[in-house]
């Protein structure tokens, strides 16, 4: 054995700073992107806002394109257009994915409104507890995805498969990973959070250390697990017979259950009102649904020709900070065009796939995954995930987030997939048409769905019914009061 030096030639892709920046900007919402552009304009003298009555001339556009082509010759910039590697997520987390929210100004940018104390939301409360855990970046992303999926009451309305679709593809999370994360989040304060049903929420609260010394806890757990419907119907005589307990024991268990909170998120402040601006407007043209960019979300900026001509006349070689600012200005103008072209391509692919939804409603929704859209538009799946994050589409049926059109599926009798959204819409229709004195149970709903060619398990029907906030059959039967 002897030491030696060897030279090997090879090629590999490198994440340039511009590429990392482009990835960060792609996942911003329209309002955040416009704010980011305004911040850059305030620090870069080569950028200027195009006034509505002073559109950019054709000469300006030609000069900008010519100058952009001259600065776009190296392979790293070409990789920016064609490649989006999985390592981009790690780069974002290492550099801080929320750098765009940091305050870049001095004392003049201080806002007195920031000193007003706010009410902590459930999301902030849970994220604070998650931040105290020693988790890897992948596990932290899974936990945060689960927390973001909770509703205002603190319930988890998504299945593990649906959560996998919402999680960034780089995490490569499966249903088992989310089941482990779910147990972790359910151990957070307040007790009962991240439950999938009222029974699970009450059970989590009963198992918390706060009620460990309660003598009636064992009986209360039996009621929650086996006879919650009887308790909701106030049928205490039958409940006592089923449990085989004395009246005082049943009364103590009932008092304990009434002290619990069926909505663990109710004690926290509501999330701040967020104004949503549609990135895409969907309309029908000659019988075909077409997606178009909302012109209001496109920043109207251009490179200042006067300053650019001075810099070209100087011939400074391109190594000064001023030359770097010029390159950044040209890059931002190109990035704006590339960003909205990518969003439009993905939006049109979604609209083409879900065209029957726009014609017939939720029951015509088709199952869709990020991978299917990525294959149609010839982009990486992680790029599609960023494009669909916090982007909204204005349609004749309402304003929806891009991710609204993605979802899992169930099999039909014919072997064709049916989206979970269509199944939920069908359950809603069946329940709305039921007779008041004879509401449909989950088993009956399952059989009715089978008659329509959709084979799902009863527990799946119960999960979808809970996600639609439709009460159980016992509660619906008790709430019915025939008119006299």
C-alpha positions as CSV (number, residue, x, y, z in Angstrom):
1,X,0.0,0.0,0.0
2,X,1.3,3.4,-0.9
3,X,-0.2,6.9,-1.0
4,X,-0.8,8.5,-4.4
5,X,-2.6,11.5,-5.9
6,X,-5.2,11.0,-8.5
7,X,-7.3,13.5,-10.6
8,X,-10.8,12.6,-11.7
9,X,-13.0,14.7,-14.0
10,X,-16.7,14.6,-13.3
11,X,-19.9,16.7,-13.6
12,X,-22.4,17.6,-10.9
13,X,-25.1,20.1,-10.3
14,X,-24.4,22.9,-7.9
15,X,-27.1,24.9,-6.1
16,X,-26.2,28.5,-7.0
17,X,-27.3,31.4,-4.7
18,X,-29.7,32.5,-7.5
19,X,-31.2,29.0,-7.7
20,X,-31.7,28.9,-4.0
21,X,-33.3,32.3,-4.0
22,X,-35.6,31.3,-6.9
23,X,-36.8,28.2,-5.0
24,X,-37.6,30.3,-1.9
25,X,-39.5,32.9,-4.0
26,X,-41.5,30.2,-5.8
27,X,-43.3,28.9,-2.7
28,X,-44.3,32.4,-1.5
29,X,-47.9,33.5,-1.7
30,X,-48.8,36.3,-4.0
31,X,-48.9,38.9,-1.2
32,X,-45.6,37.7,0.3
33,X,-44.0,37.8,-3.2
34,X,-45.2,41.3,-3.9
35,X,-43.8,42.4,-0.5
36,X,-40.5,40.8,-1.2
37,X,-40.3,42.6,-4.6
38,X,-41.1,45.9,-2.8
39,X,-38.2,45.2,-0.4
40,X,-35.8,44.5,-3.2
41,X,-36.9,47.7,-5.1
42,X,-36.1,49.7,-2.0
43,X,-32.5,48.5,-1.9
44,X,-31.7,48.1,-5.6
45,X,-31.4,51.4,-7.6
46,X,-31.6,49.6,-10.9
47,X,-35.2,48.6,-10.4
48,X,-38.2,50.9,-10.8
49,X,-41.9,50.5,-10.7
50,X,-43.8,50.8,-14.0
51,X,-46.6,53.3,-13.6
52,X,-50.0,52.2,-14.9
53,X,-50.0,55.1,-17.4
54,X,-46.4,54.5,-18.4
55,X,-46.0,50.9,-19.6
56,X,-42.6,49.5,-20.4
57,X,-41.7,50.2,-24.0
58,X,-40.7,47.5,-26.6
59,X,-37.2,49.0,-26.6
60,X,-36.9,48.5,-22.9
61,X,-38.1,45.0,-23.2
62,X,-35.6,44.3,-26.0
63,X,-32.7,45.8,-24.1
64,X,-33.6,43.9,-21.0
65,X,-33.8,40.6,-22.9
66,X,-30.5,41.2,-24.7
67,X,-28.8,42.1,-21.5
68,X,-30.3,39.1,-19.8
69,X,-29.1,36.7,-22.5
70,X,-25.6,38.1,-22.1
71,X,-25.6,37.4,-18.4
72,X,-27.2,33.9,-18.8
73,X,-24.5,32.0,-20.5
74,X,-23.1,29.9,-17.7
75,X,-24.3,26.4,-16.9
76,X,-25.4,27.2,-13.4
77,X,-28.0,29.7,-14.7
78,X,-29.2,27.1,-17.3
79,X,-29.7,24.6,-14.4
80,X,-31.9,27.2,-12.7
81,X,-34.4,26.9,-15.5
82,X,-34.3,23.1,-15.9
83,X,-33.4,21.6,-12.6
84,X,-34.9,21.6,-9.1
85,X,-33.0,19.2,-6.9
86,X,-34.3,17.6,-3.8
87,X,-31.5,19.2,-1.8
88,X,-33.3,22.5,-2.2
89,X,-35.4,21.9,0.9
90,X,-32.3,21.3,3.1
91,X,-30.8,24.5,1.8
92,X,-34.0,26.4,2.7
93,X,-34.1,25.0,6.2
94,X,-30.4,25.7,6.8
95,X,-30.7,29.3,5.5
96,X,-34.0,29.8,7.2
97,X,-37.2,29.4,5.2
98,X,-38.8,32.6,6.6
99,X,-35.9,35.0,5.9
100,X,-38.3,37.1,3.8
101,X,-40.2,38.0,7.0
102,X,-37.2,39.5,8.8
103,X,-37.2,43.3,9.2
104,X,-34.4,44.7,7.0
105,X,-35.0,48.3,8.0
106,X,-33.8,50.5,10.9
107,X,-35.7,52.6,13.4
108,X,-37.7,54.2,10.7
109,X,-39.4,50.9,9.9
110,X,-40.5,50.4,13.5
111,X,-44.3,49.9,13.7
112,X,-46.0,50.7,17.0
113,X,-48.8,48.2,16.2
114,X,-46.2,45.4,16.7
115,X,-46.2,46.3,20.4
116,X,-49.8,45.4,20.9
117,X,-50.1,42.1,22.7
118,X,-51.9,39.4,20.7
119,X,-53.9,36.3,21.7
120,X,-52.0,33.1,21.3
121,X,-53.5,30.7,18.7
122,X,-53.7,27.0,19.0
123,X,-51.3,26.6,16.1
124,X,-48.7,28.9,17.8
125,X,-49.2,27.0,21.1
126,X,-48.5,23.7,19.5
127,X,-45.6,24.9,17.4
128,X,-44.0,26.3,20.5
129,X,-44.1,22.9,22.2
130,X,-42.9,21.2,19.0
131,X,-39.9,23.5,19.0
132,X,-38.8,22.2,22.4
133,X,-38.5,18.7,21.1
134,X,-35.2,17.4,19.7
135,X,-36.3,16.4,16.2
136,X,-34.6,16.0,12.9
137,X,-35.5,18.3,10.1
138,X,-37.6,15.6,8.5
139,X,-39.5,14.7,11.6
140,X,-40.1,18.4,12.4
141,X,-41.6,18.9,8.9
142,X,-43.9,16.0,9.5
143,X,-45.0,17.3,12.9
144,X,-45.5,20.8,11.6
145,X,-47.6,19.5,8.6
146,X,-49.8,17.7,11.1
147,X,-50.2,20.8,13.3
148,X,-51.1,22.9,10.2
149,X,-53.8,20.4,9.3
150,X,-55.8,20.8,12.6
151,X,-59.0,22.7,12.4
152,X,-60.0,25.6,14.8
153,X,-61.5,23.1,17.3
154,X,-58.2,21.2,17.5
155,X,-59.4,18.1,15.5
156,X,-57.5,16.3,12.8
157,X,-59.8,15.8,9.8
158,X,-57.3,14.4,7.3
159,X,-56.3,10.8,7.0
160,X,-52.7,9.7,7.1
161,X,-52.7,9.2,3.3
162,X,-54.0,12.8,2.8
163,X,-51.3,14.1,5.2
164,X,-48.7,12.4,3.1
165,X,-49.9,14.3,0.1
166,X,-49.6,17.6,2.0
167,X,-46.1,16.9,3.3
168,X,-43.2,18.1,1.2
169,X,-42.1,15.3,-1.1
170,X,-38.5,15.6,0.2
171,X,-39.6,14.2,3.5
172,X,-40.7,10.9,1.9
173,X,-43.2,10.4,4.8
174,X,-45.6,7.5,4.9
175,X,-48.7,6.7,6.9
176,X,-46.7,5.1,9.7
177,X,-44.6,8.3,10.1
178,X,-47.7,10.4,10.6
179,X,-49.1,7.9,13.0
180,X,-46.0,8.3,15.2
181,X,-46.2,12.1,14.8
182,X,-49.8,12.0,15.7
183,X,-49.1,10.2,19.0
184,X,-46.5,12.9,19.7
185,X,-48.8,15.8,19.0
186,X,-51.6,14.2,21.1
187,X,-49.3,14.3,24.1
188,X,-49.2,18.1,23.8
189,X,-51.2,20.6,25.8
190,X,-54.2,21.0,25.7
191,X,-55.2,17.4,26.3
192,X,-57.4,16.0,23.5
193,X,-55.8,17.9,20.7
194,X,-55.3,16.2,17.3
195,X,-58.1,13.8,18.0
196,X,-60.1,12.4,15.0
197,X,-63.4,12.2,16.8
198,X,-65.2,13.4,19.9
199,X,-64.8,10.0,21.5
200,X,-61.0,10.0,21.0
201,X,-60.8,13.6,22.2
202,X,-62.6,12.7,25.5
203,X,-60.5,9.6,25.9
204,X,-57.3,11.5,25.5
205,X,-58.4,13.9,28.2
206,X,-59.4,11.1,30.6
207,X,-56.0,9.5,30.1
208,X,-54.1,12.7,30.9
209,X,-52.3,13.0,34.3
210,X,-54.9,15.6,35.4
211,X,-57.5,12.9,35.8
212,X,-55.3,10.0,36.9
213,X,-56.6,10.1,40.5
214,X,-60.3,10.3,39.6
215,X,-62.1,7.2,40.9
216,X,-64.8,7.5,38.2
217,X,-62.2,7.5,35.3
218,X,-62.5,3.8,34.5
219,X,-66.3,4.0,34.2
220,X,-66.0,7.2,32.2
221,X,-63.6,5.5,29.8
222,X,-66.1,2.6,29.2
223,X,-68.8,5.1,28.4
224,X,-66.6,6.9,25.9
225,X,-65.5,3.7,24.3
226,X,-68.7,1.8,24.2
227,X,-71.8,3.9,25.0
228,X,-71.2,7.5,24.0
229,X,-74.4,7.4,21.9
230,X,-76.5,6.5,25.0
231,X,-74.9,9.4,26.9
232,X,-75.7,11.8,24.1
233,X,-79.3,10.6,24.0
234,X,-79.5,11.0,27.9
235,X,-80.8,7.4,28.2
236,X,-79.3,6.9,31.7
237,X,-81.5,4.0,32.6
238,X,-80.3,1.9,29.7
239,X,-76.8,3.2,30.2
240,X,-76.8,1.9,33.8
241,X,-78.1,-1.5,32.7
242,X,-75.4,-1.8,30.1
243,X,-72.6,-0.8,32.5
244,X,-74.0,-2.8,35.4
245,X,-73.1,0.0,37.8
246,X,-74.9,1.8,40.6
247,X,-76.6,5.1,40.2
248,X,-74.0,7.1,42.2
249,X,-71.2,5.7,40.2
250,X,-72.9,6.6,36.9
251,X,-73.6,10.1,38.3
252,X,-69.9,10.5,39.2
253,X,-68.7,9.4,35.7
254,X,-71.2,11.7,34.1
255,X,-70.0,14.7,36.1
256,X,-66.4,13.8,35.1
257,X,-67.3,13.6,31.4
258,X,-69.1,17.0,31.6
259,X,-66.0,18.6,33.0
260,X,-64.1,17.7,29.8
261,X,-63.7,19.9,26.8
262,X,-65.1,18.5,23.5
263,X,-63.3,21.3,21.6
264,X,-59.8,21.6,23.0
265,X,-59.0,24.5,20.6
266,X,-61.8,26.7,21.7
267,X,-59.8,28.3,24.5
268,X,-57.3,29.8,22.1
269,X,-57.5,32.9,19.9
270,X,-58.5,32.6,16.4
271,X,-55.9,32.9,13.7
272,X,-55.5,36.3,12.3
273,X,-57.6,37.2,9.3
274,X,-55.6,36.6,6.2
275,X,-56.5,38.3,2.9
276,X,-56.2,36.0,0.0
277,X,-55.6,37.2,-3.6
278,X,-56.3,34.8,-6.4
279,X,-53.2,34.0,-8.5
280,X,-55.3,32.3,-11.2
281,X,-58.7,33.2,-12.7
282,X,-60.6,30.3,-14.3
283,X,-63.2,31.0,-16.9
284,X,-64.8,29.2,-19.8
285,X,-63.8,30.0,-23.4
286,X,-65.8,28.2,-26.2
287,X,-66.8,25.4,-23.9
288,X,-63.3,24.8,-22.4
289,X,-62.1,25.8,-19.0
290,X,-59.0,28.1,-19.2
291,X,-56.7,29.3,-16.5
292,X,-55.2,32.8,-16.7
293,X,-52.9,34.7,-14.5
294,X,-54.5,37.4,-12.4
295,X,-52.8,40.6,-13.7
296,X,-53.2,42.2,-10.2
297,X,-50.6,39.9,-8.7
298,X,-47.8,40.5,-11.3
299,X,-45.4,43.1,-10.0
300,X,-45.0,45.9,-12.5
301,X,-41.2,46.5,-12.5
302,X,-38.4,47.0,-15.0
303,X,-34.7,47.7,-15.1
304,X,-33.9,51.5,-15.2
305,X,-32.5,52.1,-18.7
306,X,-30.7,55.3,-17.7
307,X,-28.7,53.6,-14.9
308,X,-28.1,50.5,-17.0
309,X,-26.7,52.6,-19.9
310,X,-24.3,54.4,-17.5
311,X,-23.1,51.0,-16.2
312,X,-22.5,49.7,-19.7
313,X,-20.6,52.8,-20.7
314,X,-18.3,52.4,-17.7
315,X,-17.0,48.9,-18.7
316,X,-16.0,48.1,-15.1
317,X,-15.6,44.4,-15.8
318,X,-18.6,43.3,-13.7
319,X,-16.8,42.7,-10.5
320,X,-18.0,45.7,-8.5
321,X,-21.0,45.7,-6.1
322,X,-22.8,48.0,-8.5
323,X,-22.5,45.4,-11.2
324,X,-23.8,42.7,-8.8
325,X,-26.9,44.8,-8.1
326,X,-27.5,45.1,-11.9
327,X,-27.3,41.3,-12.2
328,X,-29.7,40.9,-9.3
329,X,-32.1,43.4,-10.9
330,X,-32.1,41.5,-14.3
331,X,-32.4,38.2,-12.5
332,X,-35.5,39.4,-10.6
333,X,-37.2,40.6,-13.8
334,X,-36.5,37.2,-15.4
335,X,-37.6,35.3,-12.2
336,X,-41.0,37.1,-12.1
337,X,-41.8,36.0,-15.7
338,X,-40.5,32.4,-15.0
339,X,-42.5,32.2,-11.7
340,X,-45.9,33.1,-13.3
341,X,-45.2,30.9,-16.3
342,X,-44.7,27.9,-14.0
343,X,-47.8,28.7,-11.9
344,X,-49.9,29.0,-15.1
345,X,-48.6,25.7,-16.5
346,X,-49.5,23.9,-13.2
347,X,-52.8,25.6,-12.9
348,X,-53.9,24.7,-16.4
349,X,-52.9,21.1,-15.9
350,X,-55.1,21.0,-12.7
351,X,-58.0,22.7,-14.6
352,X,-57.8,20.2,-17.4
353,X,-57.7,17.3,-15.1
354,X,-60.7,18.6,-13.0
355,X,-62.7,20.1,-15.8
356,X,-65.8,18.0,-14.8
357,X,-65.7,19.5,-11.4
358,X,-66.2,22.9,-12.8
359,X,-69.1,21.6,-14.8
360,X,-70.9,19.4,-12.3
361,X,-69.6,20.2,-8.8
362,X,-67.9,18.3,-6.0
363,X,-69.3,14.8,-6.9
364,X,-67.4,15.0,-10.2
365,X,-64.0,15.7,-8.5
366,X,-61.4,13.2,-9.7
367,X,-58.5,11.9,-7.6
368,X,-55.2,13.7,-8.3
369,X,-51.6,13.5,-7.0
370,X,-48.7,15.8,-7.3
371,X,-46.8,13.2,-9.3
372,X,-49.5,13.2,-12.0
373,X,-49.3,16.9,-12.4
374,X,-45.5,16.8,-12.4
375,X,-45.6,14.3,-15.2
376,X,-48.0,16.4,-17.3
377,X,-46.0,19.7,-17.0
378,X,-42.6,18.0,-17.0
379,X,-41.5,19.4,-13.7
380,X,-40.0,17.8,-10.6
381,X,-42.6,16.8,-8.0
382,X,-41.1,19.1,-5.4
383,X,-41.5,22.0,-7.7
384,X,-45.2,21.3,-8.1
385,X,-45.4,21.0,-4.4
386,X,-44.0,24.6,-4.0
387,X,-46.2,25.9,-6.8
388,X,-49.4,24.6,-5.2
389,X,-48.4,25.9,-1.7
390,X,-50.5,29.0,-0.7
391,X,-51.6,29.7,-4.3
392,X,-55.3,30.3,-4.9
393,X,-57.6,29.9,-7.9
394,X,-60.7,32.0,-8.5
395,X,-63.4,29.8,-10.2
396,X,-67.1,30.1,-10.8
397,X,-67.6,27.7,-7.9
398,X,-65.6,29.7,-5.4
399,X,-62.0,30.6,-4.4
400,X,-59.9,27.5,-3.7
401,X,-56.3,26.8,-2.8
402,X,-54.5,24.7,-5.4
403,X,-54.3,21.8,-3.0
404,X,-58.1,21.7,-2.8
405,X,-58.0,19.8,-6.2
406,X,-55.6,17.1,-4.9
407,X,-56.8,14.2,-2.9
408,X,-56.9,10.5,-2.2
409,X,-59.2,8.0,-3.8
410,X,-61.4,4.9,-3.2
411,X,-62.1,2.1,-5.6
412,X,-65.5,1.7,-7.3
413,X,-67.2,-1.5,-8.2
414,X,-66.1,-1.0,-11.8
415,X,-62.5,-0.7,-10.6
416,X,-62.2,3.0,-11.4
417,X,-60.9,5.4,-8.7
418,X,-63.3,7.9,-7.1
419,X,-62.0,10.9,-5.2
420,X,-62.6,11.3,-1.5
421,X,-64.1,14.7,-2.2
422,X,-66.8,13.1,-4.3
423,X,-67.5,10.6,-1.6
424,X,-67.9,13.3,1.0
425,X,-70.3,15.2,-1.3
426,X,-72.3,12.1,-1.8
427,X,-72.5,11.5,1.9
428,X,-73.7,15.0,2.4
429,X,-76.4,14.6,-0.2
430,X,-77.6,11.3,1.3
431,X,-77.8,12.8,4.8
432,X,-79.6,15.9,3.7
433,X,-82.2,13.7,2.0
434,X,-82.8,11.4,4.9
435,X,-86.1,11.2,6.8
436,X,-85.9,13.1,10.1
437,X,-87.4,10.4,12.3
438,X,-85.2,7.7,10.7
439,X,-81.7,9.1,10.1
440,X,-79.2,7.0,8.2
441,X,-76.6,5.2,10.3
442,X,-73.0,4.7,9.0
443,X,-73.7,1.1,8.1
444,X,-76.8,2.3,6.0
445,X,-74.7,5.0,4.4
446,X,-72.1,2.4,3.5
447,X,-74.7,0.2,1.9
448,X,-76.2,3.1,-0.1
449,X,-72.7,3.9,-1.4
450,X,-72.2,0.3,-2.4
451,X,-75.5,0.5,-4.4
452,X,-73.9,3.4,-6.3
453,X,-70.8,1.4,-7.0
454,X,-68.5,2.9,-4.3
455,X,-67.1,0.3,-1.9
456,X,-65.8,1.8,1.3
457,X,-65.5,0.5,4.9
458,X,-67.9,1.7,7.6
459,X,-65.0,3.3,9.5
460,X,-64.2,5.3,6.4
461,X,-67.7,6.6,6.2
462,X,-67.6,7.5,9.9
463,X,-64.3,9.4,9.3
464,X,-65.7,11.3,6.3
465,X,-68.9,12.1,8.2
466,X,-66.9,13.5,11.1
467,X,-64.8,15.6,8.8
468,X,-68.0,17.1,7.4
469,X,-69.1,17.8,11.0
470,X,-72.3,15.7,10.6
471,X,-73.4,14.4,14.0
472,X,-73.8,10.7,14.6
473,X,-77.1,9.0,13.9
474,X,-78.1,9.0,17.6
475,X,-77.6,12.8,17.9
476,X,-79.5,13.4,14.7
477,X,-82.3,11.3,15.9
478,X,-82.5,13.1,19.2
479,X,-82.3,16.5,17.5
480,X,-85.4,15.7,15.4
481,X,-88.6,17.2,16.8
482,X,-91.7,16.6,14.7
483,X,-94.0,19.5,14.4
484,X,-97.3,19.3,16.3
